């Protein structure tokens, strides 16, 4: 299985939709953000009434969309990291423990994420939970090729 990852910050809509998502072989975007409707999300904002992101993904890239909160950090963990109360290393350790606690490898259908793109906000994967989630799934599911867009 191939599993892509992408963050939307520091990218134009053209780069995000056309150059990165549109040129991949992905089938859907798997949104693993805690707050996909945040005002800070710009063109990647999910709204219950408008569905702009879903519309743009389908229209521009032919991709589906699904929000998978089981792969999002908890509110407490997210705010602790963003607020500077904990460093990246502790965040990564606690996020991985959270995935273990949720047993996402058993509760998440691999077909849902196969050839999907894990979406979050960070511009690069190095200090981002999308990378940690992808690596976690690879450790538990085995044959997962990770491609960071």
JOWO-V523856 format. One record per backbone hydrogen bond with DSSP energy under -0.5 kcal/mol. CO is the residue of the C=O (numbers start at 1). NH is the residue of the N-H. E is the energy in kcal/mol with one decimal. If there is no record, write none. Layout:
co=CO nh=NH e=E
co=CO nh=NH e=E
//
This chain:
co=1 nh=145 e=-3.2
co=2 nh=115 e=-2.5
co=2 nh=116 e=-0.5
co=3 nh=147 e=-2.2
co=4 nh=118 e=-3.0
co=5 nh=149 e=-3.2
co=6 nh=120 e=-1.8
co=8 nh=11 e=-1.0
co=12 nh=16 e=-2.9
co=13 nh=17 e=-2.9
co=13 nh=18 e=-0.6
co=14 nh=18 e=-1.7
co=14 nh=19 e=-1.7
co=15 nh=20 e=-2.2
co=16 nh=21 e=-2.4
co=17 nh=22 e=-2.1
co=21 nh=24 e=-1.4
co=27 nh=64 e=-2.0
co=28 nh=30 e=-0.5
co=28 nh=117 e=-1.9
co=29 nh=31 e=-0.8
co=29 nh=66 e=-2.1
co=30 nh=32 e=-0.5
co=30 nh=119 e=-2.4
co=31 nh=68 e=-2.9
co=35 nh=38 e=-1.6
co=36 nh=46 e=-3.2
co=38 nh=41 e=-1.8
co=39 nh=42 e=-0.8
co=41 nh=44 e=-2.4
co=42 nh=45 e=-1.6
co=45 nh=47 e=-0.5
co=45 nh=53 e=-0.9
co=47 nh=51 e=-1.3
co=51 nh=55 e=-2.6
co=52 nh=56 e=-3.0
co=53 nh=57 e=-2.8
co=54 nh=58 e=-2.2
co=55 nh=59 e=-3.1
co=56 nh=60 e=-2.8
co=56 nh=61 e=-0.6
co=57 nh=61 e=-1.6
co=57 nh=62 e=-0.7
co=57 nh=63 e=-2.0
co=58 nh=62 e=-1.2
co=64 nh=29 e=-2.6
co=66 nh=31 e=-2.8
co=66 nh=68 e=-0.5
co=67 nh=69 e=-0.5
co=68 nh=71 e=-1.8
co=69 nh=72 e=-1.6
co=74 nh=78 e=-2.6
co=75 nh=79 e=-2.8
co=76 nh=80 e=-2.1
co=77 nh=81 e=-2.1
co=78 nh=82 e=-2.9
co=79 nh=83 e=-2.0
co=80 nh=85 e=-2.0
co=80 nh=86 e=-1.3
co=81 nh=84 e=-1.5
co=87 nh=91 e=-2.4
co=88 nh=92 e=-3.2
co=89 nh=93 e=-2.0
co=90 nh=94 e=-2.8
co=91 nh=95 e=-2.9
co=92 nh=96 e=-2.2
co=93 nh=97 e=-2.0
co=94 nh=98 e=-1.9
co=95 nh=99 e=-2.1
co=96 nh=100 e=-2.0
co=97 nh=101 e=-2.7
co=98 nh=102 e=-2.4
co=99 nh=103 e=-0.9
co=99 nh=104 e=-1.5
co=100 nh=103 e=-0.7
co=103 nh=106 e=-1.9
co=103 nh=107 e=-1.7
co=104 nh=108 e=-2.3
co=108 nh=110 e=-0.5
co=109 nh=112 e=-1.7
co=109 nh=113 e=-0.8
co=110 nh=113 e=-0.5
co=110 nh=114 e=-1.8
co=113 nh=116 e=-2.4
co=115 nh=27 e=-3.3
co=115 nh=28 e=-0.8
co=116 nh=4 e=-2.9
co=116 nh=118 e=-0.5
co=117 nh=30 e=-2.9
co=118 nh=6 e=-2.6
co=119 nh=32 e=-2.3
co=120 nh=8 e=-1.3
co=121 nh=9 e=-1.9
co=125 nh=128 e=-1.4
co=128 nh=131 e=-0.7
co=128 nh=132 e=-1.3
co=129 nh=133 e=-2.8
co=130 nh=134 e=-2.3
co=131 nh=135 e=-2.7
co=132 nh=136 e=-2.3
co=133 nh=137 e=-2.5
co=134 nh=138 e=-2.1
co=135 nh=139 e=-2.3
co=136 nh=140 e=-1.8
co=137 nh=141 e=-3.1
co=138 nh=142 e=-2.0
co=141 nh=143 e=-1.0
co=142 nh=144 e=-2.3
co=144 nh=146 e=-0.6
co=145 nh=3 e=-3.3
co=147 nh=5 e=-1.8
co=147 nh=149 e=-0.6
//
